[in-house]
Amino acid sequence: MAGSEHAFHELLARQLKRLDLRSNSVPPPDRWARFLQRVNAAYNDADEGRYLVERAMEISGDEMAELYERLRRTSESQLKAERDRLQTVTSHSPVGILELDDRGGVIYANPRAVEIAQRPLLESGRSLLSWVYKPDRRLLFRAVRDAHARGGDFDLTIRFHGGGGEIRWLRVHGRPLAVDGETATGGRESGTGESSNRLFISATDVTREVDAWAVGERFNALFEATTDVVAMFQPDQSLFHLNQVGAELLGIPHGSDPSDHRFADFLDDRSREVLSDRAMPAVRHGGTWTGEITIVDPSGGRHVMSLVIVGHEGPEGSVDHYSAIARDITEIKVAERALVEQATHDALTGLPNRVLLLDRLRQALVGARRRAMRLAVLYVDLDRFKVVNDSQGHVAGDKLLVQAARRLRATVRSGDTVARIGGDEFVVLCEDIDDEHHVPATARRIIEEFRRPFEVADEHAFVTVSVGVAMSHSEVETAESLLRDADVAMYRAKDAGRSRFEVFDEDMRAWVTERYSMEAALRQAIENDELMVAYQPAQDLVTGSWTLVEALARWDRPGVGPVSPSRFIPLAEETGLIGALGESVLRKACEQVARWNWALRGSEPLSIAVNVSGRQLTQPGLFETVGEVCRSKNVDPSWLILEITESVLIEDPELARRRLQELSDMGVRIAIDDFGTGYSGLSYLQQFPFDIIKIDRRFVDGLGSGDDGDLTDRAIVESVISLAHQLGYEVVAEGIETEEQRQVLTNLGCDTAQGFHMALPAPASEVEELLLADAPVRPGTLGFPGATEPGAAEGSTGS
């Protein structure tokens, strides 16, 4: 009041001093101020009542002091109660509450604010601004400044450095206020007690919400960027979300409300059934379903989609919506169908191949057993197809195969399967046979149909067929065994003269059983190195000396005895054992010729001839094997002669030429065996690096007999020898069994003769005696198993 005394009437001022009311005890209520104003006015306006008023003041001063004291105590208790209530509210608030001074220092912070900040805010002595993420400080500063200027609030979201070092997102609401004395929130005093600027802030940690929003934004961007269809729909299948790819596919404007459309509206009939019967029941309780559907676009285009549907549960535990992701796999399906077609069908004829045939045959066997019916497999092989292929070319051969496929398809029932399983091999599968005469009748129709000529390359081609038939008859049959039985029957038909059919029986089964037994025994013999090598020398017809020796595989099967090479060599080729067998013979032959040439040193080097099968020649690694064997056995490659047959050249001429050229470049000599039994001439053989022509024994048999066959064979052999010499080939005649034959060949200019008349195949030790003695070996003088068997010594004896 001291600073306000001069505003009162002089008499009133003296009375107030008498009351001794200090400034800190003057009641602040407005009615006290109004009272003083009225008293002052009374002093000013009514001097005549001055005495009366002054007396009243003197009388009531103590009473007024007591009244004021009671009033002050009541106001402080109410204020304390209000502050206690405020303290309780702020202490338990889920929102952080802060009071900052005009420098940004923290005057008050409730527990939630400390928890959010993860640091002791009150004790730090730092400005709250220093913990705000630097890029956001200017944003907060401007917001506070603008709020002070306009006297309003502000709201914004900022980043804050938490005490753990992580960045947290806070949503803050602020209000600047000017307050006097103690802090409004009951915090510590800051300042001098005069009015100062305060900043009240409520802060909520929205890090999770911001992260979730960011994740949602990223997922939304992903959904929009993906090439997959992303859709969400209600339990009634009405759409409520669809990404741009889906909108474009379904013809719905992107960004428009898709709720007028149901997910099933865009599916074809079959897919609607799949959706209602399989997909929706699987996801109705929060599960996941994966499958394929077909979507039909507005233009009628069909799109095969790989679909995943997920059911999402709501707060009450039931599914309240579904999400679906669909990928267009139409092109993949088209490619898959093309691959399946290629994998299961013959590219030339379009017929099922072996893979599809076996699959259908397995299914047919199951069905036949279930229905107590029988089925049949007809194995159809074209007779002498290679004659057409080799004489008229592969293009003509392919045309013939296409026509053959059509004839077969037209000859059998519509429900029968016709497949091509090899070069010129077809199979007919006949199901549900209820008449025992049906299958033989079908086989006869096929044979008769193929006796008609084919139109190939503007010419008539005649190709017959041999048919093998196998009927299902037991529960233990497999598709493979049934097909194998029909194959065996087909070969029996060929052996019986071709253009006929044979039905597989138990005798053939016994033969097959023996064949597999022989295969197992042969495999074991090769693995245990039990096969032997016989050697048959060949004589130079000019000098009479032994110039080469042919190595021939021999097998003395334990418990059975000698097995003819005409049986086990083809078996080795069919079963893939020929590679190991041939390498074994090659190693033994090279090791033996190295010993002989060492023993015959000073003489002309002896050559060793080893047969090479077509399978060996076409398989990789022959060149490397021959080179390694020559090096390891100290054999000059020029000592080695590799013999092949004409059939090898016909099957794959270009591959045969490359492989033979590699061997020839190494120094190995190449001989063509059994010349004249194939379909090639000497001019054709010029394409290959041959050194030796071996005339087959069938052209030698008639020589020296004096009959008509003698003249024919003599003319053929003479022309072959003459032309071969002109082309630079050496000529070796096989199968010489008489002196007359040897003499004719000598007179015709043949270089070398090989046969029983000169020497039989014999073990290495006995042949070595012959070579050293340079004397002929007569039939029956060498004790080698099977040595006197003509079929075992000539022609098919090679390995």
ZAMARGU-4260 file (C-alpha; in steps of 0.2 Angstrom, whole numbers, plus 5000, padded with zeros to 4 digits):
<rodrens>
0) 5000/5000/5000 | 5015/5011/5002 | 5016/5014/4984 | 4998/5019/4983 | 4996/5030/4998
5) 4996/5047/4988 | 4981/5041/4979 | 4970/5042/4994 | 4963/5057/5004 | 4976/5063/5017
10) 4964/5059/5032 | 4961/5041/5025 | 4979/5038/5023 | 4983/5043/5041 | 4969/5030/5046
15) 4976/5017/5036 | 4993/5019/5044 | 4985/5018/5060 | 4978/5001/5056 | 4996/4996/5052
20) 4990/4985/5036 | 5006/4979/5027 | 5006/4976/5009 | 5008/4957/5011 | 4992/4957/5022
25) 4981/4968/5012 | 4967/4957/5006 | 4967/4955/4987 | 4948/4953/4984 | 4939/4965/4973
30) 4927/4970/4987 | 4940/4976/4998 | 4947/4987/4984 | 4929/4994/4981 | 4927/4997/4999
35) 4942/5008/5000 | 4937/5017/4984 | 4920/5022/4992 | 4928/5027/5008 | 4940/5038/4998
40) 4926/5046/4989 | 4917/5049/5005 | 4932/5058/5011 | 4934/5069/4996 | 4915/5073/4993
45) 4909/5075/5011 | 4921/5084/5022 | 4907/5087/5034 | 4905/5068/5038 | 4924/5066/5039
50) 4924/5065/5058 | 4911/5052/5058 | 4920/5041/5046 | 4936/5043/5054 | 4929/5038/5070
55) 4921/5022/5062 | 4938/5017/5055 | 4946/5019/5072 | 4933/5009/5080 | 4933/4994/5067
60) 4951/4993/5062 | 4955/4978/5074 | 4939/4970/5068 | 4944/4973/5050 | 4961/4966/5053
65) 4954/4950/5061 | 4941/4949/5046 | 4955/4950/5034 | 4966/4937/5043 | 4951/4925/5042
70) 4949/4928/5024 | 4967/4926/5020 | 4968/4909/5029 | 4952/4903/5020 | 4960/4908/5002
75) 4976/4899/5006 | 4968/4883/5011 | 4957/4883/4996 | 4972/4887/4985 | 4982/4873/4993
80) 4968/4861/4990 | 4967/4866/4972 | 4985/4863/4970 | 4985/4846/4978 | 4971/4841/4966
85) 4981/4848/4952 | 4997/4838/4958 | 4987/4822/4959 | 4980/4824/4942 | 4996/4828/4934
90) 5005/4814/4943 | 4994/4801/4937 | 4991/4808/4919 | 4995/4796/4905 | 5001/4812/4896
95) 5018/4820/4899 | 5015/4838/4907 | 5029/4850/4907 | 5031/4868/4913 | 5045/4878/4905
100) 5053/4894/4910 | 5056/4908/4897 | 5073/4900/4894 | 5066/4883/4890 | 5072/4876/4907
105) 5061/4863/4915 | 5051/4869/4930 | 5039/4855/4932 | 5038/4838/4924 | 5026/4825/4929
110) 5031/4806/4930 | 5024/4802/4913 | 5035/4816/4905 | 5051/4809/4914 | 5046/4791/4908
115) 5044/4797/4890 | 5060/4807/4891 | 5070/4793/4900 | 5080/4806/4909 | 5079/4817/4925
120) 5072/4832/4917 | 5072/4843/4933 | 5090/4840/4938 | 5098/4841/4921 | 5098/4860/4921
125) 5097/4860/4902 | 5085/4868/4890 | 5072/4855/4884 | 5076/4861/4867 | 5093/4853/4867
130) 5085/4836/4868 | 5074/4839/4853 | 5080/4831/4837 | 5090/4845/4828 | 5080/4846/4812
135) 5064/4849/4822 | 5071/4862/4834 | 5067/4876/4823 | 5050/4869/4820 | 5046/4870/4839
140) 5055/4887/4841 | 5044/4895/4828 | 5028/4887/4835 | 5031/4894/4852 | 5036/4911/4845
145) 5020/4912/4835 | 5009/4906/4850 | 5017/4920/4861 | 5013/4933/4847 | 4995/4928/4845
150) 4991/4922/4862 | 4985/4905/4856 | 4990/4887/4857 | 5000/4876/4846 | 5000/4858/4841
155) 5014/4848/4832 | 5023/4832/4831 | 5042/4832/4834 | 5056/4820/4837 | 5065/4819/4853
160) 5081/4811/4859 | 5076/4798/4872 | 5088/4794/4887 | 5091/4777/4879 | 5099/4785/4863
165) 5084/4781/4852 | 5073/4794/4843 | 5055/4795/4849 | 5041/4804/4841 | 5031/4816/4852
170) 5014/4824/4849 | 5015/4840/4859 | 5002/4853/4863 | 5008/4870/4870 | 5001/4886/4878
175) 5012/4901/4884 | 5006/4910/4899 | 5012/4925/4910 | 5011/4920/4929 | 5016/4928/4945
180) 5026/4920/4959 | 5025/4902/4962 | 5024/4890/4947 | 5006/4887/4942 | 5009/4868/4943
185) 5016/4869/4961 | 5034/4867/4955 | 5050/4875/4961 | 5051/4894/4961 | 5059/4902/4946
190) 5063/4920/4945 | 5061/4934/4957 | 5042/4932/4961 | 5037/4944/4948 | 5027/4939/4933
195) 5036/4929/4920 | 5033/4919/4904 | 5029/4901/4906 | 5026/4887/4893 | 5015/4873/4897
200) 5017/4857/4887 | 5007/4841/4886 | 5017/4827/4877 | 5011/4810/4870 | 5023/4797/4864
205) 5017/4792/4847 | 5032/4783/4841 | 5022/4767/4839 | 5009/4776/4829 | 5021/4784/4818
210) 5031/4768/4815 | 5015/4759/4812 | 5010/4773/4800 | 5027/4772/4791 | 5025/4753/4790
215) 5008/4756/4783 | 5014/4768/4771 | 5028/4757/4765 | 5016/4742/4763 | 5004/4753/4754
220) 5018/4759/4742 | 5023/4740/4741 | 5005/4735/4736 | 5004/4749/4723 | 5021/4745/4716
225) 5019/4726/4715 | 5013/4717/4700 | 5002/4706/4710 | 4983/4710/4713 | 4981/4715/4731
230) 4962/4716/4737 | 4953/4716/4753 | 4935/4712/4755 | 4921/4710/4768 | 4913/4694/4773
235) 4900/4697/4760 | 4914/4698/4748 | 4911/4716/4744 | 4928/4724/4740 | 4934/4739/4751
240) 4953/4740/4745 | 4960/4736/4728 | 4978/4741/4722 | 4981/4749/4705 | 4986/4732/4696
245) 4970/4724/4703 | 4959/4739/4697 | 4966/4739/4680 | 4964/4720/4678 | 4946/4721/4684
250) 4941/4737/4675 | 4938/4747/4691 | 4944/4765/4690 | 4959/4766/4702 | 4955/4777/4718
255) 4936/4774/4716 | 4925/4765/4729 | 4926/4747/4724 | 4912/4742/4737 | 4899/4740/4723
260) 4909/4724/4717 | 4910/4707/4724 | 4926/4697/4723 | 4917/4682/4716 | 4910/4693/4702
265) 4926/4692/4692 | 4929/4673/4693 | 4924/4660/4680 | 4911/4647/4685 | 4923/4634/4691
270) 4933/4647/4701 | 4917/4652/4710 | 4914/4635/4715 | 4932/4633/4721 | 4930/4649/4731
275) 4914/4645/4739 | 4917/4626/4742 | 4935/4626/4747 | 4943/4643/4749 | 4930/4652/4760
280) 4927/4638/4772 | 4946/4636/4775 | 4948/4655/4780 | 4932/4658/4788 | 4940/4655/4805
285) 4956/4665/4802 | 4965/4652/4791 | 4974/4653/4775 | 4970/4646/4758 | 4982/4644/4743
290) 4976/4639/4726 | 4973/4643/4708 | 4958/4652/4700 | 4953/4660/4684 | 4949/4679/4683
295) 4939/4685/4668 | 4943/4703/4663 | 4930/4715/4656 | 4936/4711/4638 | 4933/4693/4641
300) 4951/4688/4643 | 4955/4674/4655 | 4969/4675/4668 | 4975/4661/4678 | 4980/4667/4695
305) 4989/4660/4709 | 4979/4665/4724 | 4982/4667/4743 | 4967/4672/4754 | 4969/4676/4773
310) 4955/4678/4785 | 4958/4692/4798 | 4949/4691/4815 | 4941/4706/4823 | 4940/4711/4841
315) 4927/4699/4845 | 4937/4684/4838 | 4927/4681/4822 | 4933/4685/4805 | 4928/4703/4800
320) 4937/4704/4783 | 4948/4695/4771 | 4964/4700/4761 | 4969/4692/4745 | 4985/4692/4734
325) 4984/4685/4717 | 4998/4683/4704 | 4994/4682/4685 | 5002/4665/4680 | 4994/4663/4663
330) 5011/4664/4654 | 5018/4652/4666 | 5004/4640/4664 | 5005/4641/4645 | 5024/4638/4646
335) 5021/4623/4658 | 5009/4616/4646 | 5021/4617/4632 | 5035/4609/4643 | 5023/4595/4648
340) 5019/4593/4630 | 5037/4592/4625 | 5041/4581/4640 | 5027/4569/4636 | 5024/4569/4618
345) 5035/4565/4603 | 5040/4581/4593 | 5039/4573/4576 | 5023/4563/4577 | 5014/4572/4591
350) 5010/4555/4599 | 5013/4551/4617 | 5031/4547/4621 | 5038/4533/4633 | 5035/4544/4649
355) 5017/4547/4645 | 5014/4529/4639 | 5021/4522/4655 | 5010/4534/4666 | 4995/4529/4656
360) 5000/4511/4657 | 5001/4512/4676 | 4984/4520/4678 | 4977/4507/4666 | 4984/4492/4676
365) 4976/4499/4692 | 4959/4501/4683 | 4960/4484/4675 | 4962/4476/4691 | 4948/4486/4699
370) 4936/4481/4685 | 4943/4463/4683 | 4947/4467/4665 | 4963/4463/4655 | 4973/4475/4644
375) 4986/4472/4630 | 5002/4480/4625 | 5007/4479/4606 | 5025/4483/4603 | 5027/4488/4584
380) 5044/4490/4576 | 5046/4495/4558 | 5056/4482/4548 | 5071/4488/4537 | 5067/4506/4541
385) 5085/4511/4540 | 5085/4506/4522 | 5073/4520/4519 | 5082/4532/4531 | 5099/4529/4523
390) 5095/4528/4505 | 5083/4542/4504 | 5088/4553/4519 | 5082/4558/4536 | 5069/4570/4529
395) 5061/4555/4520 | 5062/4544/4535 | 5053/4557/4546 | 5039/4558/4533 | 5037/4540/4534
400) 5037/4540/4553 | 5023/4553/4552 | 5013/4542/4540 | 5016/4527/4551 | 5009/4536/4566
405) 4993/4541/4557 | 4991/4523/4550 | 4992/4516/4568 | 4980/4529/4575 | 4967/4525/4561
410) 4969/4506/4564 | 4965/4505/4582 | 4950/4510/4593 | 4948/4528/4597 | 4951/4525/4616
415) 4967/4515/4613 | 4984/4524/4616 | 4997/4525/4602 | 5014/4531/4607 | 5031/4532/4599
420) 5045/4527/4611 | 5060/4526/4600 | 5066/4529/4582 | 5055/4517/4573 | 5046/4509/4588
425) 5028/4512/4592 | 5017/4505/4606 | 4998/4502/4606 | 4989/4501/4623 | 4973/4492/4622
430) 4962/4493/4638 | 4946/4485/4643 | 4948/4469/4632 | 4933/4457/4634 | 4936/4447/4619
435) 4951/4436/4618 | 4951/4438/4599 | 4952/4457/4599 | 4971/4458/4601 | 4976/4446/4588
440) 4964/4454/4576 | 4971/4471/4580 | 4989/4465/4577 | 4984/4458/4560 | 4975/4474/4555
445) 4991/4484/4559 | 5002/4471/4549 | 4991/4472/4534 | 4990/4491/4535 | 5009/4492/4534
450) 5010/4481/4519 | 5003/4495/4508 | 5017/4507/4501 | 5021/4523/4508 | 5023/4539/4498
455) 5040/4546/4502 | 5050/4559/4492 | 5038/4556/4477 | 5042/4537/4477 | 5035/4522/4485
460) 5043/4515/4500 | 5039/4498/4507 | 5041/4495/4526 | 5033/4481/4535 | 5031/4479/4554
465) 5035/4466/4567 | 5023/4466/4582 | 5025/4459/4599 | 5010/4457/4611 | 5010/4456/4630
470) 4993/4453/4639 | 4991/4458/4658 | 4987/4442/4668 | 4993/4445/4686 | 4992/4457/4701
475) 5011/4459/4702 | 5014/4465/4684 | 5021/4483/4682 | 5020/4494/4667 | 5039/4492/4664
480) 5038/4473/4664 | 5023/4472/4653 | 5032/4484/4640 | 5047/4473/4642 | 5038/4457/4638
485) 5030/4465/4623 | 5047/4470/4617 | 5054/4452/4619 | 5039/4446/4609 | 5043/4458/4595
490) 5061/4452/4593 | 5054/4435/4592 | 5043/4440/4578 | 5058/4448/4569 | 5068/4432/4572
495) 5054/4422/4564 | 5054/4432/4548 | 5047/4449/4551 | 5030/4456/4546 | 5021/4445/4559
500) 5016/4446/4577 | 5021/4435/4592 | 5012/4434/4609 | 5023/4433/4624 | 5022/4417/4633
505) 5030/4408/4648 | 5044/4401/4637 | 5049/4419/4632 | 5048/4423/4651 | 5060/4410/4655
510) 5071/4416/4641 | 5070/4434/4649 | 5074/4427/4666 | 5089/4419/4659 | 5094/4435/4650
515) 5093/4445/4666 | 5103/4431/4675 | 5116/4432/4662 | 5116/4451/4663 | 5120/4450/4682
520) 5133/4437/4679 | 5141/4447/4665 | 5141/4463/4676 | 5150/4453/4690 | 5162/4446/4678
525) 5167/4463/4672 | 5169/4470/4689 | 5179/4455/4695 | 5190/4456/4679 | 5185/4438/4675
530) 5183/4440/4656 | 5198/4433/4646 | 5205/4439/4629 | 5209/4427/4615 | 5220/4432/4601
535) 5219/4428/4582 | 5234/4432/4571 | 5232/4438/4553 | 5244/4433/4539 | 5252/4444/4526
540) 5248/4435/4510 | 5264/4442/4501 | 5277/4438/4514 | 5268/4425/4524 | 5272/4434/4541
545) 5261/4438/4555 | 5257/4456/4554 | 5243/4459/4565 | 5233/4450/4579 | 5215/4453/4583
550) 5210/4454/4602 | 5193/4445/4605 | 5184/4444/4622 | 5180/4427/4629 | 5169/4423/4644
555) 5169/4406/4653 | 5154/4408/4664 | 5156/4399/4680 | 5144/4384/4681 | 5138/4386/4663
560) 5154/4386/4653 | 5159/4396/4637 | 5147/4409/4632 | 5147/4414/4614 | 5152/4432/4611
565) 5136/4433/4599 | 5126/4432/4615 | 5136/4442/4628 | 5143/4456/4617 | 5125/4463/4612
570) 5119/4461/4630 | 5134/4472/4635 | 5129/4485/4623 | 5111/4485/4627 | 5114/4486/4646
575) 5128/4499/4645 | 5142/4487/4651 | 5151/4488/4634 | 5161/4503/4640 | 5169/4494/4654
580) 5171/4478/4644 | 5179/4487/4630 | 5191/4496/4641 | 5196/4480/4649 | 5200/4471/4633
585) 5209/4487/4626 | 5221/4487/4642 | 5225/4469/4641 | 5228/4469/4622 | 5239/4484/4623
590) 5249/4477/4637 | 5251/4460/4627 | 5256/4469/4611 | 5270/4479/4620 | 5277/4462/4627
595) 5276/4454/4610 | 5285/4469/4601 | 5298/4468/4614 | 5301/4450/4611 | 5301/4452/4592
600) 5312/4468/4593 | 5322/4470/4577 | 5307/4464/4567 | 5292/4474/4559 | 5281/4480/4574
605) 5266/4469/4576 | 5249/4478/4576 | 5235/4474/4588 | 5216/4476/4582 | 5203/4479/4595
610) 5184/4481/4591 | 5175/4496/4596 | 5156/4496/4597 | 5144/4510/4592 | 5140/4514/4610
615) 5158/4516/4614 | 5161/4528/4599 | 5147/4539/4603 | 5150/4541/4621 | 5163/4554/4627
620) 5179/4549/4634 | 5185/4536/4621 | 5199/4547/4615 | 5206/4551/4632 | 5205/4532/4637
625) 5214/4526/4622 | 5228/4540/4625 | 5230/4535/4643 | 5231/4516/4639 | 5244/4519/4626
630) 5255/4529/4637 | 5253/4518/4652 | 5256/4502/4643 | 5271/4510/4632 | 5262/4506/4616
635) 5265/4517/4600 | 5248/4522/4594 | 5252/4516/4577 | 5253/4498/4583 | 5234/4500/4588
640) 5220/4496/4576 | 5202/4500/4581 | 5189/4491/4571 | 5171/4498/4569 | 5156/4492/4559
645) 5147/4501/4545 | 5131/4502/4556 | 5140/4514/4567 | 5143/4526/4553 | 5125/4526/4548
650) 5118/4530/4565 | 5127/4547/4567 | 5139/4550/4553 | 5145/4567/4559 | 5149/4562/4576
655) 5157/4546/4570 | 5168/4556/4558 | 5174/4568/4572 | 5178/4554/4585 | 5187/4544/4572
660) 5197/4559/4566 | 5203/4562/4584 | 5209/4545/4585 | 5217/4545/4568 | 5226/4562/4573
665) 5233/4553/4588 | 5241/4540/4576 | 5229/4525/4579 | 5224/4516/4563 | 5205/4514/4559
670) 5198/4498/4551 | 5180/4496/4545 | 5174/4478/4550 | 5162/4467/4540 | 5163/4478/4525
675) 5149/4474/4512 | 5136/4470/4525 | 5129/4488/4527 | 5123/4500/4514 | 5138/4511/4511
680) 5150/4511/4497 | 5169/4514/4496 | 5165/4532/4490 | 5155/4535/4505 | 5169/4529/4516
685) 5180/4542/4510 | 5172/4554/4522 | 5180/4545/4536 | 5199/4542/4540 | 5200/4524/4537
690) 5216/4514/4534 | 5210/4496/4533 | 5195/4488/4524 | 5190/4471/4531 | 5180/4460/4519
695) 5166/4451/4527 | 5167/4432/4527 | 5151/4429/4518 | 5160/4436/4502 | 5174/4424/4505
700) 5164/4408/4508 | 5161/4404/4490 | 5179/4408/4484 | 5188/4393/4476 | 5172/4382/4476
705) 5171/4382/4457 | 5152/4385/4457 | 5141/4401/4452 | 5144/4408/4469 | 5163/4407/4466
710) 5162/4418/4451 | 5150/4431/4460 | 5160/4432/4476 | 5176/4433/4466 | 5170/4448/4456
715) 5164/4457/4471 | 5180/4454/4481 | 5191/4459/4466 | 5182/4475/4463 | 5183/4479/4482
720) 5201/4476/4483 | 5205/4485/4467 | 5195/4501/4472 | 5201/4500/4490 | 5219/4500/4484
725) 5216/4515/4472 | 5209/4524/4487 | 5224/4520/4498 | 5216/4507/4509 | 5224/4491/4515
730) 5213/4476/4513 | 5210/4461/4525 | 5199/4447/4521 | 5190/4437/4536 | 5184/4419/4537
735) 5198/4410/4527 | 5195/4392/4530 | 5203/4383/4515 | 5219/4384/4506 | 5209/4388/4490
740) 5201/4403/4497 | 5219/4409/4503 | 5226/4406/4486 | 5211/4416/4477 | 5214/4430/4488
745) 5232/4430/4485 | 5230/4430/4467 | 5217/4445/4468 | 5230/4455/4477 | 5222/4455/4495
750) 5235/4461/4508 | 5231/4451/4523 | 5220/4435/4527 | 5213/4430/4544 | 5204/4414/4548
755) 5204/4397/4554 | 5215/4391/4540 | 5229/4402/4546 | 5226/4402/4565 | 5212/4400/4578
760) 5209/4412/4592 | 5220/4407/4607 | 5227/4412/4623 | 5242/4425/4623 | 5255/4412/4628
765) 5251/4400/4613 | 5250/4414/4601 | 5267/4420/4607 | 5274/4403/4602 | 5266/4405/4585
770) 5273/4422/4582 | 5290/4417/4588 | 5290/4401/4577 | 5282/4410/4563 | 5272/4393/4559
775) 5253/4391/4556 | 5242/4384/4570 | 5230/4371/4564 | 5212/4369/4570 | 5210/4360/4587
780) 5228/4362/4592 | 5226/4376/4605 | 5217/4372/4621 | 5206/4388/4623 | 5188/4386/4628
785) 5177/4388/4613 | 5191/4389/4601 | 5184/4377/4588 | 5167/4386/4588 | 5166/4396/4571
790) 5153/4408/4577 | 5164/4412/4592 | 5179/4415/4582 | 5173/4426/4569 | 5162/4441/4565
795) 5153/4445/4581 | 5168/4441/4593 | 5174/4458/4594 | 5173/4469/4610
</rodrens>
